Amino acid sequence: MKRDILVPVLLSAYALFMTFYFGIDLLKSGHTLRFFLTLFAEIILIVLSYFALRKRDRLRNNRKN
């Protein structure tokens, strides 16, 4: 599996686990804003890591050719 797919998938799985593990407690205690800000930040970082790794792999492949 390519790295630009594997790393975001693993990060997404980790984010989902952490969201269900800690997020439910945050929502129950009334920290809705903190929950959603953390969730959106995780999503942004996962998307940015995908594009950064994809660009790095393309540059590496161009350098080889």
All heavy atoms as TSV, in Angstrom:
chain	resi	resn	atom	element	x	y	z
A	1	MET	N	N	0.846	-1.183	0.000
A	1	MET	CA	C	0.000	0.000	0.000
A	1	MET	C	C	0.885	1.238	0.000
A	1	MET	O	O	1.918	1.266	0.662
A	1	MET	CB	C	-0.906	-0.033	1.221
A	1	MET	CG	C	-1.940	1.046	1.232
A	1	MET	SD	S	-3.048	0.901	2.631
A	1	MET	CE	C	-4.537	0.521	1.775
A	2	LYS	N	N	0.456	2.235	-0.721
A	2	LYS	CA	C	1.250	3.445	-0.825
A	2	LYS	C	C	1.206	4.238	0.484
A	2	LYS	O	O	0.232	4.210	1.220
A	2	LYS	CB	C	0.717	4.295	-1.971
A	2	LYS	CG	C	0.947	3.634	-3.322
A	2	LYS	CD	C	0.238	4.351	-4.436
A	2	LYS	CE	C	0.700	5.777	-4.547
A	2	LYS	NZ	N	0.137	6.462	-5.701
A	3	ARG	N	N	2.295	4.928	0.744
A	3	ARG	CA	C	2.425	5.680	1.986
A	3	ARG	C	C	1.424	6.819	2.086
A	3	ARG	O	O	0.950	7.139	3.176
A	3	ARG	CB	C	3.839	6.251	2.074
A	3	ARG	CG	C	4.437	6.124	3.425
A	3	ARG	CD	C	5.811	6.691	3.473
A	3	ARG	NE	N	6.689	5.905	2.618
A	3	ARG	CZ	C	7.938	6.218	2.357
A	3	ARG	NH1	N	8.455	7.278	2.883
A	3	ARG	NH2	N	8.668	5.463	1.586
A	4	ASP	N	N	1.112	7.457	0.936
A	4	ASP	CA	C	0.183	8.582	0.976
A	4	ASP	C	C	-1.247	8.150	1.285
A	4	ASP	O	O	-2.083	8.978	1.614
A	4	ASP	CB	C	0.237	9.386	-0.332
A	4	ASP	CG	C	-0.147	8.565	-1.552
A	4	ASP	OD1	O	0.026	7.346	-1.518
A	4	ASP	OD2	O	-0.602	9.173	-2.538
A	5	ILE	N	N	-1.516	6.853	1.218
A	5	ILE	CA	C	-2.818	6.318	1.608
A	5	ILE	C	C	-2.760	5.734	3.017
A	5	ILE	O	O	-3.658	5.948	3.836
A	5	ILE	CB	C	-3.285	5.236	0.608
A	5	ILE	CG1	C	-3.391	5.786	-0.806
A	5	ILE	CG2	C	-4.593	4.607	1.047
A	5	ILE	CD1	C	-4.457	6.835	-0.987
A	6	LEU	N	N	-1.698	5.015	3.306
A	6	LEU	CA	C	-1.586	4.297	4.571
A	6	LEU	C	C	-1.548	5.231	5.781
A	6	LEU	O	O	-2.266	5.014	6.765
A	6	LEU	CB	C	-0.343	3.405	4.563
A	6	LEU	CG	C	-0.113	2.566	5.815
A	6	LEU	CD1	C	-1.229	1.560	5.980
A	6	LEU	CD2	C	1.230	1.884	5.750
A	7	VAL	N	N	-0.743	6.265	5.720
A	7	VAL	CA	C	-0.595	7.165	6.873
A	7	VAL	C	C	-1.899	7.888	7.199
A	7	VAL	O	O	-2.320	7.895	8.374
A	7	VAL	CB	C	0.581	8.145	6.650
A	7	VAL	CG1	C	0.621	9.201	7.734
A	7	VAL	CG2	C	1.894	7.386	6.589
A	8	PRO	N	N	-2.599	8.492	6.227
A	8	PRO	CA	C	-3.885	9.115	6.578
A	8	PRO	C	C	-4.936	8.125	7.084
A	8	PRO	O	O	-5.739	8.468	7.948
A	8	PRO	CB	C	-4.339	9.772	5.273
A	8	PRO	CG	C	-3.089	10.030	4.533
A	8	PRO	CD	C	-2.199	8.882	4.863
A	9	VAL	N	N	-4.914	6.891	6.571
A	9	VAL	CA	C	-5.865	5.891	7.065
A	9	VAL	C	C	-5.571	5.562	8.524
A	9	VAL	O	O	-6.484	5.479	9.356
A	9	VAL	CB	C	-5.829	4.623	6.178
A	9	VAL	CG1	C	-6.539	3.461	6.846
A	9	VAL	CG2	C	-6.438	4.918	4.822
A	10	LEU	N	N	-4.296	5.391	8.849
A	10	LEU	CA	C	-3.932	5.112	10.243
A	10	LEU	C	C	-4.258	6.299	11.145
A	10	LEU	O	O	-4.744	6.120	12.273
A	10	LEU	CB	C	-2.453	4.760	10.345
A	10	LEU	CG	C	-2.052	3.422	9.730
A	10	LEU	CD1	C	-0.539	3.245	9.787
A	10	LEU	CD2	C	-2.757	2.279	10.421
A	11	LEU	N	N	-3.993	7.517	10.669
A	11	LEU	CA	C	-4.332	8.702	11.453
A	11	LEU	C	C	-5.842	8.826	11.643
A	11	LEU	O	O	-6.309	9.234	12.709
A	11	LEU	CB	C	-3.782	9.960	10.785
A	11	LEU	CG	C	-2.281	10.177	10.876
A	11	LEU	CD1	C	-1.872	11.382	10.032
A	11	LEU	CD2	C	-1.847	10.375	12.307
A	12	SER	N	N	-6.599	8.472	10.617
A	12	SER	CA	C	-8.064	8.521	10.730
A	12	SER	C	C	-8.575	7.501	11.732
A	12	SER	O	O	-9.483	7.794	12.511
A	12	SER	CB	C	-8.700	8.263	9.370
A	12	SER	OG	O	-8.334	9.251	8.454
A	13	ALA	N	N	-8.008	6.316	11.702
A	13	ALA	CA	C	-8.416	5.293	12.664
A	13	ALA	C	C	-8.101	5.740	14.084
A	13	ALA	O	O	-8.921	5.573	15.000
A	13	ALA	CB	C	-7.715	3.972	12.353
A	14	TYR	N	N	-6.921	6.336	14.277
A	14	TYR	CA	C	-6.551	6.845	15.596
A	14	TYR	C	C	-7.490	7.969	16.023
A	14	TYR	O	O	-7.945	8.011	17.182
A	14	TYR	CB	C	-5.101	7.338	15.558
A	14	TYR	CG	C	-4.652	8.006	16.824
A	14	TYR	CD1	C	-4.370	7.253	17.952
A	14	TYR	CD2	C	-4.518	9.391	16.900
A	14	TYR	CE1	C	-3.958	7.860	19.123
A	14	TYR	CE2	C	-4.117	10.001	18.058
A	14	TYR	CZ	C	-3.835	9.242	19.167
A	14	TYR	OH	O	-3.443	9.849	20.328
A	15	ALA	N	N	-7.818	8.871	15.103
A	15	ALA	CA	C	-8.705	9.986	15.430
A	15	ALA	C	C	-10.099	9.484	15.791
A	15	ALA	O	O	-10.728	10.002	16.716
A	15	ALA	CB	C	-8.770	10.964	14.255
A	16	LEU	N	N	-10.587	8.481	15.065
A	16	LEU	CA	C	-11.900	7.920	15.393
A	16	LEU	C	C	-11.908	7.279	16.775
A	16	LEU	O	O	-12.850	7.467	17.556
A	16	LEU	CB	C	-12.305	6.885	14.343
A	16	LEU	CG	C	-12.977	7.419	13.104
A	16	LEU	CD1	C	-13.138	6.316	12.075
A	16	LEU	CD2	C	-14.320	8.008	13.455
A	17	PHE	N	N	-10.858	6.530	17.064
A	17	PHE	CA	C	-10.765	5.905	18.379
A	17	PHE	C	C	-10.744	6.955	19.482
A	17	PHE	O	O	-11.475	6.851	20.471
A	17	PHE	CB	C	-9.522	5.028	18.475
A	17	PHE	CG	C	-9.267	4.504	19.855
A	17	PHE	CD1	C	-10.048	3.478	20.365
A	17	PHE	CD2	C	-8.265	5.058	20.641
A	17	PHE	CE1	C	-9.822	3.005	21.653
A	17	PHE	CE2	C	-8.043	4.589	21.920
A	17	PHE	CZ	C	-8.822	3.561	22.427
A	18	MET	N	N	-9.930	7.975	19.306
A	18	MET	CA	C	-9.823	9.017	20.328
A	18	MET	C	C	-11.120	9.816	20.448
A	18	MET	O	O	-11.493	10.250	21.542
A	18	MET	CB	C	-8.648	9.947	20.030
A	18	MET	CG	C	-7.308	9.244	20.091
A	18	MET	SD	S	-7.017	8.408	21.650
A	18	MET	CE	C	-6.452	9.751	22.624
A	19	THR	N	N	-11.810	10.008	19.334
A	19	THR	CA	C	-13.079	10.731	19.364
A	19	THR	C	C	-14.112	9.960	20.173
A	19	THR	O	O	-14.818	10.538	21.002
A	19	THR	CB	C	-13.592	10.968	17.936
A	19	THR	OG1	O	-12.646	11.774	17.235
A	19	THR	CG2	C	-14.932	11.657	17.940
A	20	PHE	N	N	-14.186	8.661	19.940
A	20	PHE	CA	C	-15.161	7.876	20.698
A	20	PHE	C	C	-14.733	7.678	22.143
A	20	PHE	O	O	-15.566	7.617	23.042
A	20	PHE	CB	C	-15.401	6.517	20.036
A	20	PHE	CG	C	-16.211	6.625	18.784
A	20	PHE	CD1	C	-15.683	6.199	17.583
A	20	PHE	CD2	C	-17.482	7.153	18.808
A	20	PHE	CE1	C	-16.427	6.294	16.419
A	20	PHE	CE2	C	-18.235	7.258	17.653
A	20	PHE	CZ	C	-17.706	6.827	16.452
A	21	TYR	N	N	-13.437	7.599	22.385
A	21	TYR	CA	C	-12.953	7.346	23.738
A	21	TYR	C	C	-13.089	8.592	24.617
A	21	TYR	O	O	-13.584	8.522	25.744
A	21	TYR	CB	C	-11.504	6.878	23.679
A	21	TYR	CG	C	-10.979	6.347	24.988
A	21	TYR	CD1	C	-11.395	5.119	25.470
A	21	TYR	CD2	C	-10.070	7.091	25.739
A	21	TYR	CE1	C	-10.911	4.627	26.668
A	21	TYR	CE2	C	-9.589	6.605	26.944
A	21	TYR	CZ	C	-10.014	5.378	27.400
A	21	TYR	OH	O	-9.544	4.897	28.594
A	22	PHE	N	N	-12.630	9.744	24.098
A	22	PHE	CA	C	-12.656	10.971	24.895
A	22	PHE	C	C	-13.792	11.910	24.512
A	22	PHE	O	O	-14.244	12.711	25.326
A	22	PHE	CB	C	-11.339	11.746	24.743
A	22	PHE	CG	C	-10.178	11.058	25.378
A	22	PHE	CD1	C	-9.142	10.569	24.597
A	22	PHE	CD2	C	-10.096	10.899	26.743
A	22	PHE	CE1	C	-8.062	9.938	25.173
A	22	PHE	CE2	C	-9.018	10.268	27.329
A	22	PHE	CZ	C	-8.001	9.781	26.539
A	23	GLY	N	N	-14.236	11.845	23.267
A	23	GLY	CA	C	-15.220	12.797	22.771
A	23	GLY	C	C	-16.560	12.702	23.449
A	23	GLY	O	O	-17.218	13.714	23.702
A	24	ILE	N	N	-16.979	11.498	23.744
A	24	ILE	CA	C	-18.282	11.330	24.394
A	24	ILE	C	C	-18.270	11.966	25.781
A	24	ILE	O	O	-19.230	12.620	26.183
A	24	ILE	CB	C	-18.654	9.839	24.447
A	24	ILE	CG1	C	-18.850	9.339	23.011
A	24	ILE	CG2	C	-19.894	9.603	25.278
A	24	ILE	CD1	C	-19.029	7.857	22.887
A	25	ASP	N	N	-17.156	11.834	26.497
A	25	ASP	CA	C	-17.042	12.475	27.810
A	25	ASP	C	C	-17.038	13.995	27.687
A	25	ASP	O	O	-17.630	14.689	28.517
A	25	ASP	CB	C	-15.774	12.015	28.523
A	25	ASP	CG	C	-15.833	10.552	28.927
A	25	ASP	OD1	O	-16.949	10.032	29.084
A	25	ASP	OD2	O	-14.761	9.939	29.079
A	26	LEU	N	N	-16.371	14.510	26.655
A	26	LEU	CA	C	-16.363	15.960	26.445
A	26	LEU	C	C	-17.768	16.476	26.155
A	26	LEU	O	O	-18.173	17.521	26.680
A	26	LEU	CB	C	-15.432	16.330	25.288
A	26	LEU	CG	C	-13.944	16.329	25.569
A	26	LEU	CD1	C	-13.161	16.560	24.286
A	26	LEU	CD2	C	-13.594	17.402	26.580
A	27	LEU	N	N	-18.494	15.760	25.324
A	27	LEU	CA	C	-19.854	16.200	25.000
A	27	LEU	C	C	-20.777	16.115	26.210
A	27	LEU	O	O	-21.618	16.990	26.421
A	27	LEU	CB	C	-20.410	15.366	23.847
A	27	LEU	CG	C	-19.765	15.618	22.489
A	27	LEU	CD1	C	-20.284	14.624	21.461
A	27	LEU	CD2	C	-20.007	17.039	22.036
A	28	LYS	N	N	-20.622	15.084	27.021
A	28	LYS	CA	C	-21.458	14.942	28.217
A	28	LYS	C	C	-21.177	16.029	29.245
A	28	LYS	O	O	-22.062	16.453	29.966
A	28	LYS	CB	C	-21.249	13.573	28.856
A	28	LYS	CG	C	-21.900	12.450	28.098
A	28	LYS	CD	C	-21.669	11.122	28.789
A	28	LYS	CE	C	-22.262	9.976	28.004
A	28	LYS	NZ	N	-21.967	8.673	28.614
A	29	SER	N	N	-19.909	16.474	29.293
A	29	SER	CA	C	-19.559	17.490	30.279
A	29	SER	C	C	-19.782	18.909	29.757
A	29	SER	O	O	-19.498	19.873	30.463
A	29	SER	CB	C	-18.106	17.320	30.728
A	29	SER	OG	O	-17.230	17.535	29.648
A	30	GLY	N	N	-20.270	19.046	28.526
A	30	GLY	CA	C	-20.620	20.369	28.020
A	30	GLY	C	C	-19.517	21.075	27.251
A	30	GLY	O	O	-19.635	22.260	26.975
A	31	HIS	N	N	-18.472	20.393	26.896
A	31	HIS	CA	C	-17.361	20.992	26.144
A	31	HIS	C	C	-17.543	20.760	24.643
A	31	HIS	O	O	-16.676	20.221	23.966
A	31	HIS	CB	C	-16.027	20.414	26.594
A	31	HIS	CG	C	-15.697	20.706	28.008
A	31	HIS	ND1	N	-15.248	21.934	28.415
A	31	HIS	CD2	C	-15.768	19.945	29.128
A	31	HIS	CE1	C	-15.039	21.914	29.711
A	31	HIS	NE2	N	-15.352	20.705	30.171
A	32	THR	N	N	-18.670	21.207	24.135
A	32	THR	CA	C	-19.006	20.966	22.734
A	32	THR	C	C	-18.046	21.683	21.798
A	32	THR	O	O	-17.595	21.103	20.805
A	32	THR	CB	C	-20.444	21.432	22.457
A	32	THR	OG1	O	-21.308	20.858	23.419
A	32	THR	CG2	C	-20.893	21.025	21.072
A	33	LEU	N	N	-17.730	22.928	22.075
A	33	LEU	CA	C	-16.821	23.691	21.221
A	33	LEU	C	C	-15.440	23.046	21.170
A	33	LEU	O	O	-14.851	22.905	20.083
A	33	LEU	CB	C	-16.712	25.130	21.714
A	33	LEU	CG	C	-15.806	26.048	20.891
A	33	LEU	CD1	C	-16.358	26.211	19.483
A	33	LEU	CD2	C	-15.661	27.381	21.575
A	34	ARG	N	N	-14.941	22.641	22.303
A	34	ARG	CA	C	-13.621	21.988	22.351
A	34	ARG	C	C	-13.631	20.691	21.541
A	34	ARG	O	O	-12.676	20.387	20.826
A	34	ARG	CB	C	-13.249	21.702	23.796
A	34	ARG	CG	C	-11.908	21.071	23.955
A	34	ARG	CD	C	-11.580	20.883	25.415
A	34	ARG	NE	N	-10.333	20.164	25.567
A	34	ARG	CZ	C	-9.890	19.695	26.706
A	34	ARG	NH1	N	-10.588	19.887	27.814
A	34	ARG	NH2	N	-8.762	19.050	26.765
A	35	PHE	N	N	-14.712	19.933	21.635
A	35	PHE	CA	C	-14.836	18.680	20.888
A	35	PHE	C	C	-14.785	18.939	19.386
A	35	PHE	O	O	-14.014	18.309	18.660
A	35	PHE	CB	C	-16.142	17.986	21.261
A	35	PHE	CG	C	-16.465	16.810	20.393
A	35	PHE	CD1	C	-15.810	15.607	20.570
A	35	PHE	CD2	C	-17.421	16.915	19.391
A	35	PHE	CE1	C	-16.102	14.513	19.766
A	35	PHE	CE2	C	-17.713	15.827	18.594
A	35	PHE	CZ	C	-17.057	14.630	18.783
A	36	PHE	N	N	-15.595	19.880	18.908
A	36	PHE	CA	C	-15.654	20.129	17.472
A	36	PHE	C	C	-14.395	20.798	16.940
A	36	PHE	O	O	-13.978	20.513	15.812
A	36	PHE	CB	C	-16.903	20.924	17.113
A	36	PHE	CG	C	-18.144	20.077	17.140
A	36	PHE	CD1	C	-19.121	20.288	18.092
A	36	PHE	CD2	C	-18.320	19.052	16.231
A	36	PHE	CE1	C	-20.254	19.507	18.128
A	36	PHE	CE2	C	-19.448	18.255	16.253
A	36	PHE	CZ	C	-20.423	18.482	17.206
A	37	LEU	N	N	-13.775	21.669	17.712
A	37	LEU	CA	C	-12.519	22.269	17.275
A	37	LEU	C	C	-11.418	21.224	17.143
A	37	LEU	O	O	-10.641	21.233	16.177
A	37	LEU	CB	C	-12.086	23.372	18.247
A	37	LEU	CG	C	-12.873	24.666	18.193
A	37	LEU	CD1	C	-12.393	25.617	19.284
A	37	LEU	CD2	C	-12.771	25.310	16.833
A	38	THR	N	N	-11.374	20.321	18.084
A	38	THR	CA	C	-10.391	19.236	18.015
A	38	THR	C	C	-10.662	18.324	16.833
A	38	THR	O	O	-9.745	17.933	16.105
A	38	THR	CB	C	-10.409	18.424	19.318
A	38	THR	OG1	O	-10.193	19.301	20.425
A	38	THR	CG2	C	-9.349	17.349	19.316
A	39	LEU	N	N	-11.912	18.005	16.608
A	39	LEU	CA	C	-12.289	17.139	15.495
A	39	LEU	C	C	-11.934	17.782	14.156
A	39	LEU	O	O	-11.346	17.129	13.282
A	39	LEU	CB	C	-13.784	16.826	15.561
A	39	LEU	CG	C	-14.338	15.885	14.508
A	39	LEU	CD1	C	-13.719	14.496	14.667
A	39	LEU	CD2	C	-15.845	15.812	14.624
A	40	PHE	N	N	-12.257	19.056	13.980
A	40	PHE	CA	C	-11.937	19.742	12.729
A	40	PHE	C	C	-10.436	19.885	12.537
A	40	PHE	O	O	-9.929	19.762	11.417
A	40	PHE	CB	C	-12.618	21.108	12.666
A	40	PHE	CG	C	-14.113	21.007	12.490
A	40	PHE	CD1	C	-14.950	21.810	13.234
A	40	PHE	CD2	C	-14.683	20.115	11.598
A	40	PHE	CE1	C	-16.323	21.731	13.083
A	40	PHE	CE2	C	-16.060	20.026	11.442
A	40	PHE	CZ	C	-16.877	20.832	12.182
A	41	ALA	N	N	-9.696	20.127	13.604
A	41	ALA	CA	C	-8.239	20.216	13.497
A	41	ALA	C	C	-7.641	18.879	13.073
A	41	ALA	O	O	-6.722	18.836	12.240
A	41	ALA	CB	C	-7.646	20.663	14.832
A	42	GLU	N	N	-8.156	17.797	13.608
A	42	GLU	CA	C	-7.674	16.467	13.215
A	42	GLU	C	C	-7.960	16.199	11.741
A	42	GLU	O	O	-7.106	15.683	11.022
A	42	GLU	CB	C	-8.334	15.383	14.071
A	42	GLU	CG	C	-7.855	15.348	15.483
A	42	GLU	CD	C	-8.624	14.368	16.346
A	42	GLU	OE1	O	-9.681	13.859	15.893
A	42	GLU	OE2	O	-8.176	14.101	17.461
A	43	ILE	N	N	-9.153	16.560	11.293
A	43	ILE	CA	C	-9.512	16.354	9.886
A	43	ILE	C	C	-8.607	17.161	8.970
A	43	ILE	O	O	-8.121	16.650	7.948
A	43	ILE	CB	C	-10.996	16.698	9.656
A	43	ILE	CG1	C	-11.885	15.682	10.365
A	43	ILE	CG2	C	-11.329	16.765	8.166
A	43	ILE	CD1	C	-13.347	16.060	10.409
A	44	ILE	N	N	-8.342	18.399	9.322
A	44	ILE	CA	C	-7.471	19.255	8.517
A	44	ILE	C	C	-6.064	18.675	8.456
A	44	ILE	O	O	-5.445	18.615	7.381
A	44	ILE	CB	C	-7.472	20.696	9.071
A	44	ILE	CG1	C	-8.824	21.346	8.785
A	44	ILE	CG2	C	-6.336	21.517	8.470
A	44	ILE	CD1	C	-9.030	22.668	9.476
A	45	LEU	N	N	-5.548	18.223	9.576
A	45	LEU	CA	C	-4.199	17.650	9.587
A	45	LEU	C	C	-4.118	16.352	8.787
A	45	LEU	O	O	-3.113	16.105	8.113
A	45	LEU	CB	C	-3.740	17.421	11.021
A	45	LEU	CG	C	-3.408	18.688	11.803
A	45	LEU	CD1	C	-3.085	18.347	13.245
A	45	LEU	CD2	C	-2.262	19.417	11.157
A	46	ILE	N	N	-5.143	15.545	8.821
A	46	ILE	CA	C	-5.149	14.304	8.046
A	46	ILE	C	C	-5.167	14.612	6.550
A	46	ILE	O	O	-4.423	14.005	5.771
A	46	ILE	CB	C	-6.332	13.413	8.462
A	46	ILE	CG1	C	-6.098	12.868	9.871
A	46	ILE	CG2	C	-6.549	12.279	7.468
A	46	ILE	CD1	C	-7.304	12.206	10.487
A	47	VAL	N	N	-5.984	15.562	6.146
A	47	VAL	CA	C	-6.043	15.945	4.726
A	47	VAL	C	C	-4.718	16.548	4.282
A	47	VAL	O	O	-4.200	16.216	3.200
A	47	VAL	CB	C	-7.218	16.907	4.481
A	47	VAL	CG1	C	-7.163	17.516	3.095
A	47	VAL	CG2	C	-8.533	16.189	4.686
A	48	LEU	N	N	-4.132	17.416	5.091
A	48	LEU	CA	C	-2.840	18.015	4.738
A	48	LEU	C	C	-1.733	16.972	4.671
A	48	LEU	O	O	-0.861	17.049	3.796
A	48	LEU	CB	C	-2.476	19.104	5.749
A	48	LEU	CG	C	-3.283	20.391	5.658
A	48	LEU	CD1	C	-2.883	21.339	6.784
A	48	LEU	CD2	C	-3.124	21.048	4.310
A	49	SER	N	N	-1.760	15.991	5.552
A	49	SER	CA	C	-0.741	14.946	5.491
A	49	SER	C	C	-0.883	14.119	4.219
A	49	SER	O	O	0.116	13.719	3.616
A	49	SER	CB	C	-0.805	14.043	6.725
A	49	SER	OG	O	-1.956	13.242	6.704
A	50	TYR	N	N	-2.115	13.875	3.780
A	50	TYR	CA	C	-2.322	13.136	2.536
A	50	TYR	C	C	-1.699	13.884	1.360
A	50	TYR	O	O	-0.960	13.308	0.564
A	50	TYR	CB	C	-3.818	12.914	2.293
A	50	TYR	CG	C	-4.110	12.428	0.897
A	50	TYR	CD1	C	-3.829	11.117	0.530
A	50	TYR	CD2	C	-4.643	13.273	-0.064
A	50	TYR	CE1	C	-4.077	10.664	-0.747
A	50	TYR	CE2	C	-4.893	12.830	-1.341
A	50	TYR	CZ	C	-4.610	11.531	-1.683
A	50	TYR	OH	O	-4.849	11.102	-2.957
A	51	PHE	N	N	-2.001	15.179	1.241
A	51	PHE	CA	C	-1.478	15.945	0.111
A	51	PHE	C	C	0.036	16.110	0.180
A	51	PHE	O	O	0.727	16.062	-0.842
A	51	PHE	CB	C	-2.160	17.305	0.009
A	51	PHE	CG	C	-3.570	17.209	-0.501
A	51	PHE	CD1	C	-4.630	17.587	0.298
A	51	PHE	CD2	C	-3.842	16.720	-1.766
A	51	PHE	CE1	C	-5.929	17.493	-0.168
A	51	PHE	CE2	C	-5.134	16.614	-2.237
A	51	PHE	CZ	C	-6.186	17.010	-1.437
A	52	ALA	N	N	0.581	16.276	1.366
A	52	ALA	CA	C	2.029	16.406	1.510
A	52	ALA	C	C	2.744	15.111	1.138
A	52	ALA	O	O	3.764	15.129	0.435
A	52	ALA	CB	C	2.386	16.821	2.934
A	53	LEU	N	N	2.216	13.988	1.581
A	53	LEU	CA	C	2.833	12.704	1.245
A	53	LEU	C	C	2.679	12.375	-0.231
A	53	LEU	O	O	3.585	11.812	-0.849
A	53	LEU	CB	C	2.232	11.586	2.095
A	53	LEU	CG	C	2.631	11.612	3.563
A	53	LEU	CD1	C	1.791	10.618	4.344
A	53	LEU	CD2	C	4.099	11.313	3.717
A	54	ARG	N	N	1.555	12.739	-0.820
A	54	ARG	CA	C	1.352	12.503	-2.246
A	54	ARG	C	C	2.332	13.336	-3.074
A	54	ARG	O	O	2.926	12.840	-4.028
A	54	ARG	CB	C	-0.085	12.834	-2.636
A	54	ARG	CG	C	-0.414	12.429	-4.067
A	54	ARG	CD	C	-1.848	12.628	-4.357
A	54	ARG	NE	N	-2.097	14.053	-4.526
A	54	ARG	CZ	C	-3.206	14.551	-5.031
A	54	ARG	NH1	N	-4.197	13.754	-5.358
A	54	ARG	NH2	N	-3.363	15.845	-5.173
A	55	LYS	N	N	2.514	14.593	-2.679
A	55	LYS	CA	C	3.462	15.445	-3.389
A	55	LYS	C	C	4.885	14.905	-3.243
A	55	LYS	O	O	5.656	14.884	-4.199
A	55	LYS	CB	C	3.384	16.870	-2.857
A	55	LYS	CG	C	4.302	17.824	-3.565
A	55	LYS	CD	C	4.156	19.230	-3.057
A	55	LYS	CE	C	5.112	20.146	-3.791
A	55	LYS	NZ	N	5.003	21.521	-3.306
A	56	ARG	N	N	5.232	14.458	-2.051
A	56	ARG	CA	C	6.569	13.913	-1.816
A	56	ARG	C	C	6.819	12.661	-2.652
A	56	ARG	O	O	7.901	12.498	-3.233
A	56	ARG	CB	C	6.738	13.596	-0.331
A	56	ARG	CG	C	8.159	13.265	0.046
A	56	ARG	CD	C	8.259	13.034	1.504
A	56	ARG	NE	N	8.320	11.593	1.687
A	56	ARG	CZ	C	8.347	10.985	2.842
A	56	ARG	NH1	N	8.273	11.679	3.942
A	56	ARG	NH2	N	8.425	9.691	2.918
A	57	ASP	N	N	5.818	11.790	-2.744
A	57	ASP	CA	C	5.964	10.589	-3.566
A	57	ASP	C	C	6.080	10.928	-5.040
A	57	ASP	O	O	6.855	10.304	-5.764
A	57	ASP	CB	C	4.803	9.632	-3.338
A	57	ASP	CG	C	4.899	8.902	-2.015
A	57	ASP	OD1	O	5.999	8.910	-1.417
A	57	ASP	OD2	O	3.882	8.340	-1.573
A	58	ARG	N	N	5.324	11.907	-5.507
A	58	ARG	CA	C	5.432	12.326	-6.912
A	58	ARG	C	C	6.808	12.904	-7.206
A	58	ARG	O	O	7.398	12.608	-8.250
A	58	ARG	CB	C	4.363	13.354	-7.242
A	58	ARG	CG	C	3.001	12.771	-7.427
A	58	ARG	CD	C	2.034	13.833	-7.846
A	58	ARG	NE	N	0.696	13.299	-7.960
A	58	ARG	CZ	C	-0.379	14.027	-8.149
A	58	ARG	NH1	N	-0.273	15.347	-8.226
A	58	ARG	NH2	N	-1.559	13.463	-8.252
A	59	LEU	N	N	7.311	13.746	-6.313
A	59	LEU	CA	C	8.640	14.316	-6.517
A	59	LEU	C	C	9.706	13.228	-6.497
A	59	LEU	O	O	10.662	13.257	-7.294
A	59	LEU	CB	C	8.941	15.369	-5.452
A	59	LEU	CG	C	8.161	16.666	-5.546
A	59	LEU	CD1	C	8.438	17.553	-4.349
A	59	LEU	CD2	C	8.494	17.403	-6.842
A	60	ARG	N	N	9.559	12.258	-5.625
A	60	ARG	CA	C	10.505	11.143	-5.563
A	60	ARG	C	C	10.466	10.321	-6.846
A	60	ARG	O	O	11.518	9.936	-7.382
A	60	ARG	CB	C	10.203	10.255	-4.357
A	60	ARG	CG	C	11.191	9.094	-4.219
A	60	ARG	CD	C	10.875	8.267	-3.008
A	60	ARG	NE	N	11.183	9.050	-1.811
A	60	ARG	CZ	C	10.575	8.892	-0.645
A	60	ARG	NH1	N	9.634	7.986	-0.497
A	60	ARG	NH2	N	10.906	9.621	0.391
A	61	ASN	N	N	9.287	10.062	-7.369
A	61	ASN	CA	C	9.160	9.305	-8.615
A	61	ASN	C	C	9.722	10.083	-9.805
A	61	ASN	O	O	10.338	9.496	-10.691
A	61	ASN	CB	C	7.702	8.929	-8.881
A	61	ASN	CG	C	7.213	7.858	-7.928
A	61	ASN	OD1	O	8.014	7.102	-7.381
A	61	ASN	ND2	N	5.905	7.800	-7.731
A	62	ASN	N	N	9.509	11.393	-9.828
A	62	ASN	CA	C	10.071	12.211	-10.911
A	62	ASN	C	C	11.591	12.236	-10.857
A	62	ASN	O	O	12.250	12.257	-11.890
A	62	ASN	CB	C	9.523	13.638	-10.847
A	62	ASN	CG	C	8.080	13.704	-11.270
A	62	ASN	OD1	O	7.563	12.801	-11.925
A	62	ASN	ND2	N	7.407	14.772	-10.869
A	63	ARG	N	N	12.135	12.244	-9.653
A	63	ARG	CA	C	13.582	12.261	-9.498
A	63	ARG	C	C	14.196	10.936	-9.969
A	63	ARG	O	O	15.287	10.919	-10.532
A	63	ARG	CB	C	13.935	12.502	-8.025
A	63	ARG	CG	C	15.282	13.137	-7.843
A	63	ARG	CD	C	15.584	13.529	-6.401
A	63	ARG	NE	N	14.445	14.012	-5.641
A	63	ARG	CZ	C	14.075	13.527	-4.472
A	63	ARG	NH1	N	14.746	12.534	-3.913
A	63	ARG	NH2	N	13.059	14.019	-3.821
A	64	LYS	N	N	13.478	9.824	-9.722
A	64	LYS	CA	C	13.976	8.519	-10.160
A	64	LYS	C	C	13.974	8.397	-11.679
A	64	LYS	O	O	14.837	7.760	-12.249
A	64	LYS	CB	C	13.137	7.397	-9.562
A	64	LYS	CG	C	13.397	7.160	-8.108
A	64	LYS	CD	C	12.552	6.011	-7.588
A	64	LYS	CE	C	12.769	5.794	-6.126
A	64	LYS	NZ	N	11.944	4.685	-5.609
A	65	ASN	N	N	12.977	9.004	-12.317
A	65	ASN	CA	C	12.851	8.905	-13.781
A	65	ASN	C	C	13.643	9.969	-14.425
A	65	ASN	O	O	14.475	10.312	-14.835
A	65	ASN	CB	C	11.397	9.072	-14.227
A	65	ASN	CG	C	10.538	7.942	-13.703
A	65	ASN	OD1	O	11.024	6.856	-13.486
A	65	ASN	ND2	N	9.273	8.219	-13.486
